[in-house]
Amino acid sequence: MELIEQLKKPLLFSGLNDVDLAALAAITVRRAFRKGESLFSEGDEATGFYLLLTGSIKLCRMSQDGREKVLHFVKPRETFAEAAFFGDGKYPAEARAMEAGEVLYLPRQGLLELMSRNPGFALNLVVSLSLMLRKFVSQIEELSFADVTSRLASFLVRRAAESSTSFGGITYIDLGIRKGELAARLGTASETISRTFRKLKDEGIIEVQGSRVVVHQMDKLQKISERHE
């Protein structure tokens, strides 16, 4: 029952009933991973995909000039590598653990057999995949059309909602990632992120204290973020 409850959480399986979830649980494998471990590398055969339970995973690939490009930071309760599963059969990026944790592994062959036996199961997966595609299109639009300042402001506002403390009208936000990783997530360079932080600081909106951001004017930060929300 615990495994079924865990499978209910990601968007990909949100449309499945308990019978389908039980069938899915029967082919699912629980795996632990260490910090720094690669679950798969770019170009490996896509034998299945994953659901992150605990820990932290980043999906990354190397550019032609040898620099690492972070494509996505996977959060607990998110599935990842499903696009490769339904695509050309190759993982397009590396999945590397930033923190130790645990995943559920869903093998390709077992899932294909479930889909062939149960058309309703397959249809629910297609609907869920379309919802995920819409979400990613929105993220691409954000990266394409919003400037770095508004993207950073939006990240800080969302992060404040997830993990922050407030005293006397001042909000303290734990970034949760290094600035270089934040830059990759927002689709820009580390130097640009540093300049943007300084710009917001010069305007009296925030102050940076190591891995913590102190927000003095949350209303202004929210207005900046609204340029692309």
C-alpha positions as CSV (number, residue, x, y, z in Angstrom):
1,M,0.0,0.0,0.0
2,E,2.9,2.4,0.7
3,L,4.2,1.9,-2.8
4,I,0.8,2.6,-4.3
5,E,0.5,5.8,-2.3
6,Q,3.9,6.9,-3.5
7,L,3.0,6.2,-7.2
8,K,-0.1,8.4,-6.8
9,K,1.9,11.5,-6.2
10,P,3.6,12.4,-9.5
11,L,1.6,14.1,-12.3
12,L,2.3,11.2,-14.7
13,F,0.3,8.7,-12.7
14,S,-2.4,11.1,-11.3
15,G,-5.1,9.7,-13.6
16,L,-4.6,6.1,-12.7
17,N,-7.1,4.2,-10.5
18,D,-6.0,1.9,-7.7
19,V,-6.2,-1.3,-9.8
20,D,-3.8,0.3,-12.4
21,L,-1.5,1.6,-9.6
22,A,-1.4,-1.9,-8.1
23,A,-0.3,-3.3,-11.4
24,L,2.3,-0.6,-11.8
25,A,3.6,-1.3,-8.3
26,A,4.1,-4.9,-9.2
27,I,6.8,-4.0,-11.8
28,T,8.4,-1.2,-9.8
29,V,11.9,-1.5,-8.3
30,R,13.1,0.6,-5.3
31,R,16.7,1.8,-5.6
32,A,19.0,3.8,-3.3
33,F,21.7,6.0,-4.7
34,R,24.7,7.8,-3.3
35,K,25.7,11.5,-3.6
36,G,27.6,12.0,-6.9
37,E,26.3,8.7,-8.4
38,S,25.1,8.7,-12.0
39,L,21.8,6.8,-12.5
40,F,22.4,6.9,-16.2
41,S,24.6,8.7,-18.7
42,E,23.9,10.6,-21.9
43,G,23.5,8.1,-24.8
44,D,22.8,5.1,-22.6
45,E,20.0,2.8,-23.6
46,A,16.7,3.9,-21.9
47,T,15.7,0.7,-20.2
48,G,13.1,2.6,-18.0
49,F,12.4,5.8,-16.1
50,Y,12.3,6.9,-12.5
51,L,10.3,8.5,-9.8
52,L,12.4,10.4,-7.2
53,L,11.3,9.7,-3.6
54,T,14.1,11.4,-1.6
55,G,17.3,13.2,-2.3
56,S,18.2,15.4,-5.2
57,I,18.9,14.7,-8.9
58,K,20.1,17.0,-11.6
59,L,19.8,16.2,-15.3
60,C,22.8,17.6,-17.2
61,R,24.7,17.2,-20.4
62,M,28.1,18.5,-21.7
63,S,28.2,21.3,-24.4
64,Q,30.6,21.2,-27.3
65,D,33.0,23.5,-25.4
66,G,33.2,21.1,-22.5
67,R,30.9,23.0,-20.1
68,E,28.2,21.3,-18.1
69,K,24.6,22.4,-18.9
70,V,22.0,21.7,-16.3
71,L,18.7,20.9,-17.9
72,H,16.5,20.3,-14.8
73,F,16.7,19.8,-11.1
74,V,14.4,16.9,-10.1
75,K,12.4,17.3,-6.9
76,P,10.9,14.5,-4.8
77,R,7.6,13.2,-6.2
78,E,8.7,14.0,-9.8
79,T,9.3,11.5,-12.6
80,F,12.2,11.8,-14.9
81,A,13.6,10.3,-18.1
82,E,10.1,9.4,-19.3
83,A,10.7,11.3,-22.5
84,A,13.6,9.0,-23.4
85,F,11.4,6.0,-22.6
86,F,8.8,7.1,-25.1
87,G,11.4,8.5,-27.6
88,D,14.3,7.1,-29.5
89,G,15.3,4.7,-26.7
90,K,18.4,6.7,-25.6
91,Y,18.8,8.9,-22.6
92,P,19.6,12.4,-23.9
93,A,21.3,13.6,-20.7
94,E,23.0,12.3,-17.5
95,A,21.1,11.9,-14.2
96,R,23.5,12.7,-11.4
97,A,22.8,12.7,-7.7
98,M,23.4,15.9,-5.8
99,E,22.3,14.3,-2.5
100,A,21.9,10.7,-1.5
101,G,18.4,9.4,-1.7
102,E,16.0,6.8,-3.2
103,V,14.1,6.3,-6.5
104,L,11.5,4.0,-7.9
105,Y,12.6,2.5,-11.2
106,L,9.9,1.6,-13.8
107,P,11.3,-0.8,-16.4
108,R,10.4,-0.2,-20.0
109,Q,9.4,-3.7,-20.9
110,G,7.1,-4.2,-18.0
111,L,5.3,-0.9,-18.6
112,L,4.9,-1.7,-22.3
113,E,3.2,-5.0,-21.4
114,L,0.9,-3.2,-19.0
115,M,-0.1,-0.7,-21.8
116,S,-0.7,-3.5,-24.3
117,R,-3.0,-5.3,-21.9
118,N,-4.9,-2.3,-20.7
119,P,-5.8,0.4,-23.2
120,G,-7.3,2.6,-20.5
121,F,-4.0,2.6,-18.6
122,A,-2.2,3.7,-21.8
123,L,-4.8,6.5,-22.4
124,N,-4.3,7.8,-18.9
125,L,-0.6,8.0,-19.4
126,V,-1.0,9.9,-22.7
127,V,-3.3,12.4,-21.0
128,S,-0.8,12.9,-18.1
129,L,2.1,13.3,-20.6
130,S,0.2,16.0,-22.4
131,L,-0.2,17.9,-19.1
132,M,3.5,17.6,-18.5
133,L,4.2,18.8,-22.0
134,R,2.1,21.9,-21.4
135,K,4.0,22.6,-18.2
136,F,7.4,22.3,-19.9
137,V,6.2,24.6,-22.8
138,S,5.4,27.2,-20.2
139,Q,8.9,26.9,-18.7
140,I,10.4,27.3,-22.2
141,E,8.4,30.4,-22.8
142,E,9.6,31.8,-19.4
143,L,13.2,31.2,-20.4
144,S,12.7,32.7,-23.9
145,F,10.7,35.8,-23.1
146,A,11.4,36.9,-19.6
147,D,14.5,38.8,-18.7
148,V,16.9,37.5,-16.1
149,T,15.8,39.9,-13.4
150,S,12.1,38.8,-13.6
151,R,13.1,35.1,-13.8
152,L,15.3,35.5,-10.7
153,A,12.6,37.4,-8.9
154,S,10.1,34.7,-9.7
155,F,12.4,32.0,-8.4
156,L,12.9,33.9,-5.2
157,V,9.1,34.5,-4.7
158,R,8.5,30.7,-5.3
159,R,11.3,29.8,-3.0
160,A,10.0,32.1,-0.3
161,A,6.7,30.2,-0.5
162,E,8.5,26.9,-0.1
163,S,11.2,27.7,2.5
164,S,11.5,31.0,4.3
165,T,11.1,32.8,7.6
166,S,9.8,36.3,8.3
167,F,10.5,38.8,11.1
168,G,9.3,42.3,11.2
169,G,8.4,42.5,7.5
170,I,11.7,41.0,6.4
171,T,11.8,37.6,4.7
172,Y,14.8,35.2,4.9
173,I,15.1,32.8,2.0
174,D,17.3,29.7,1.9
175,L,18.4,29.4,-1.8
176,G,18.8,25.7,-1.6
177,I,21.3,25.6,-4.5
178,R,24.6,27.2,-5.4
179,K,24.5,30.3,-7.6
180,G,26.1,28.4,-10.5
181,E,23.3,25.9,-10.4
182,L,20.8,28.6,-10.1
183,A,22.2,30.3,-13.2
184,A,21.9,27.0,-15.1
185,R,18.3,26.6,-13.9
186,L,17.4,30.1,-15.1
187,G,19.1,29.7,-18.4
188,T,21.9,32.3,-18.0
189,A,25.5,32.6,-16.9
190,S,26.8,32.8,-13.3
191,E,28.2,36.3,-13.9
192,T,24.8,37.5,-15.1
193,I,23.1,36.1,-11.9
194,S,25.7,37.9,-9.8
195,R,25.1,41.2,-11.5
196,T,21.3,40.7,-11.2
197,F,21.7,40.0,-7.4
198,R,23.7,43.2,-7.2
199,K,21.1,45.2,-9.1
200,L,18.3,44.1,-6.8
201,K,20.5,44.8,-3.8
202,D,21.3,48.4,-5.1
203,E,17.6,49.0,-5.4
204,G,17.2,48.0,-1.7
205,I,15.0,45.1,-2.5
206,I,17.2,42.2,-1.3
207,E,20.5,41.5,0.5
208,V,22.6,38.4,-0.1
209,Q,24.2,36.6,2.9
210,G,26.0,33.5,1.6
211,S,23.3,31.0,0.6
212,R,20.6,33.1,2.2
213,V,18.7,36.0,0.6
214,V,17.2,38.6,2.8
215,V,14.2,40.3,1.2
216,H,13.5,43.8,2.5
217,Q,10.7,44.7,-0.1
218,M,8.7,41.6,-1.0
219,D,6.0,43.6,-2.7
220,K,8.6,45.0,-5.2
221,L,10.1,41.6,-5.8
222,Q,6.6,40.2,-6.5
223,K,5.9,43.0,-9.0
224,I,9.1,42.3,-10.8
225,S,8.2,38.6,-11.0
226,E,4.8,39.4,-12.4
227,R,6.4,40.4,-15.7
228,H,6.2,36.8,-16.8
229,E,3.9,35.1,-14.4
